[in-house]
């Protein structure tokens, strides 16, 4: 790796931490290279590189953040690049960290919101990193729930019978705890430290439903930027406000949901590296909320993105980690959702037996659901129409076109018009199945309908579905139905 010209001042902070950690120069270089591999980076540092850092040279790009993470893991406390006397973390790495504390999680995700809501176009060009999925999913699976998320309020009283240890350096007279400022009636802007109320959290939930509906009908590009600005200007001040333990858990849960939605809409416009970072931070916020089931949903979302990008093996692992994380305690509908995500991953890998087995488990789980079951709001979309859609996609990927067509048709019959983008995807799946069955006229007619719907949306995924179908038409480019298809699609432009 090429480093910047040497500075004249030796890096005493780095030297002290190397001594504290007990690293040799070669050992530190090796650990940085290994951590880089976890994030999809091919680094080739050695003991000479570390010697140069100690003399004052600054490593390039993401390396300062990686070095800080190596020391964080070794010493058991959070360290930043600045703590090591190095330049700050580069944007390409920022956002893939699974924060050690809720406070750090707020700092990381709010930094993403602010950069994304500004003119940081490079943030939306960051590449998706398959290796960057490993650490967050592992830390979520084996990590402990946060003991405390309350902010600006006194810690809870000790349990009955607990031994009180008097403070050694303070007066025995306790100081009164200042009350959190409450937003005056009619005040439009939220100030720092204001108390978060149940109404605030209800507003976050309502905003989530609004943006979810816009995304379903018009695509992620329609209102994504407005969502990110809302997170920056409304959600961040709440997270930095004052709240007790119960309210704090609910607040982190609402923030996790909106952050996942910011990732989902980014994914829909092909900002895949940015989407990946939002998903990682949503996963961490869900942990702060103490909502294990929602964390599994975030992992399934990450699995779906990996499937779309062709990373089937990583997608399988994410779906399985989600299943392990909730066990058998989740409602049947959630179990069905998790198994269906695994099936999609096996399907893109062409693993017929594993895909079929996961589909059967999903079907049985959904059959076990009862009308009175308590289903999380985020899982209510997963019904017979969605399951049929999953079957249609899987059979398409396995080139089982007759079965794919049957399930895609059923999904379109059952799916509500409000899920416009999902209906478009399913229509393309049906068109592909008809093409695979040699029914060229029907395939092209369905393709024209899908292309027309895609033209009304701001969704790169919708456009890519249609383009994938058009690539499959290439062997038949001289056939009359295909020529007619191209003429009709051209007229839409």
Secondary structure, 3 states (H helix, E strand, C coil): CCCCCCCCCCCHHHHHHHHHHCCCHHHHHHHHHHHHHHCCCCCCCCHHHHHHHHHCCCCCCCHHHHHHHHHHHHHCCCCCCHHHCCCCCCCCCCCCCCCCCHHHHHHHHHHHHHHHHCCCHHHHHCCCCCCHHHHHHHHHHHCCCCCCCCECCCCCCCCCCCCCCCCCCCCCCCCCCCCCCCCCCCCCCCCCCCECCHHHHHHHHHHHHHHHHHHHHHCCCCCHHHHHHHHHHHHHHHHCCEECHHHHHHHHHHHHHHHHHHHHHHHHCCCHHHHHHHHHHHHHHHHHHCCHHHHHHHHHHHHHHHHHCCCHHHHHHHHHHHHHHHCCCCCHHHHHHHHHHHHHHHHHHCCHHHHHHHHHHHHHHHHHCCCCCCCCHHHCCCCHHHHHHHHHHHHHHCCCHHHHHHHHHHHHHHCCCCCHHHHHHHHHHHHHHHHHCCCHHHHHHHHHHHHHHHHCCCCHHHHHHHHHHHHHHHHHCCCHHHHHHHHHHHHHC
